[in-house]
Amino acid sequence: MSTPSVNAPSAKAPGASVTPNSTGAPHLMQLIDVGKDYGSIIALKDVSLEVDSGRVTCVLGDNGAGKSTLIKILAGLHKHTSGELKIMGEERHLSSPREALDAGIAAVYQDLAVVSLMPIWRNFFLGSELTRGHGPLTRLDVKEMKRVTKAELSSMGIDLRDVEQPVGTLSGGERQCVAIARAVYFGAKALILDEPTAALGVKQSGVVLRYIIRARDRGLGVIFITHNPHHAYPVGDRFLLLKRGQSIGYYEKANITLGELTAQMAGGAELEELAHELQSAGEHDDLVKDIHSTLDE
């Protein structure tokens, strides 16, 4: 029994050259051999990926794989220390989340900070409120903000009867979807989603995945960070697998199956080596069968 082989033309070892955009246009975002050091600690090394409009790039890895460091670089929280970060073909060193937002990159984090009693429309426009009037007569345009919030959520397929509803009454999945709709409305070109389905049940995870597809269909380039290949595969177009800060594979969807993706995430080579050692020693036949069953899934 062997680990599924993935010898795909699009698979890239760490440091491999980046494939050109099929349209000939520059990628929306592009990392080329990017690394990040914190003193003597190497958090990320030689990672390459592309983000294009209307496509979902999934970044998968367990805890400590380097996903958080990658997010911080893309969102402008940390500067990379090696390699290149390009936005629309122009090399950039993002120095703040505001600079990333100005470049059209919006990040939606897993631990969304919400004021539970705040109405949905206030949360939607928080920090970017619409006003009318001038000078001392300036006031919030509450009516327009409510109208826009309802219209934008509706366009994303989120049907709320009352945008005065407190944010705290929404489920975790619904709050994620409101954040996605907000990013779309405020002009995001690239959307970074940090573990949006973590800690959600099956139904709510499905809701979030549906809105990821809607964002993609509206032309956004989506970066979906997750540790769950079963969530990534249905919506993803490309898959970058990270382990200990390095790429262990980069695939177009046409060149990898869910089973192969899962096997790589599960450490297929390590499991196969363990099964071989146990089998050679004639020990734990039941465990060997379980390992082979996992590799076959």
FENJOTA-V870627 format. One record per pair of residues at least 6 apart in sequence whose ideal C-beta (glycine too) atoms are under 6 Angstrom apart, sorted by the first residue. I is the first residue (numbers start at 1). J is the second residue. Records with the same first field share a line. If there is no record, write none. Layout:
# FENJOTA-V870627
I: J, J
This chain:
# FENJOTA-V870627
1: 292
3: 263, 268, 269, 272, 295
4: 260, 263
6: 256, 260
8: 251, 255
10: 251, 252, 255
11: 249, 251
12: 250
14: 46, 246, 247
15: 33, 46
18: 32, 48
21: 27
26: 88, 89
27: 50, 52
28: 51, 52, 53, 190, 221
29: 51, 87, 190
30: 50, 86
31: 47, 48, 49, 85
32: 48, 83, 84
33: 46, 48, 83
34: 47, 80, 83
35: 44, 45, 81, 82, 83
36: 43, 44, 69, 80, 81
37: 81
43: 69, 245
44: 66, 69, 245
45: 245, 246
47: 247
49: 57, 240
51: 57, 190, 221, 223
52: 221
53: 219, 221
54: 216, 219
55: 237
56: 216, 222, 224, 235, 236, 237
57: 223, 238
58: 224, 232, 236, 239
59: 67, 225, 240
60: 232, 241, 265
61: 67, 242
62: 227
65: 242, 243
66: 242, 245
67: 225
71: 194
72: 78
73: 80
74: 192
75: 97, 100, 107, 192
76: 94, 96, 97, 99, 100
79: 93
84: 91
85: 92
87: 103
94: 100
104: 188, 189
105: 190
106: 183, 188, 191
107: 192
108: 179, 193
109: 194
110: 194, 195, 198
112: 175
114: 167
116: 168
117: 166
118: 167
119: 164
120: 163, 165, 167
121: 145, 146, 149, 163
123: 167
124: 149, 182
125: 145
129: 140
130: 141, 144, 145
131: 138, 140, 141
132: 141
133: 139
146: 163
149: 163
150: 163
152: 181, 185
153: 160, 181
156: 181, 211, 214
157: 214
158: 177
171: 204
172: 200
173: 200, 204, 207, 208
176: 196, 208
177: 211
180: 211, 215
183: 191
190: 221
191: 215, 220, 222
192: 223
193: 224
194: 225
195: 225, 226
196: 208
197: 205, 208, 231
209: 235
212: 222, 235
213: 235
215: 222
216: 222
226: 232
229: 261, 262, 265
233: 258, 261
237: 253
238: 252
239: 251
240: 250
241: 248, 249, 264
249: 264
259: 297
263: 295
268: 295
271: 291
275: 288, 291
278: 284, 288
279: 288
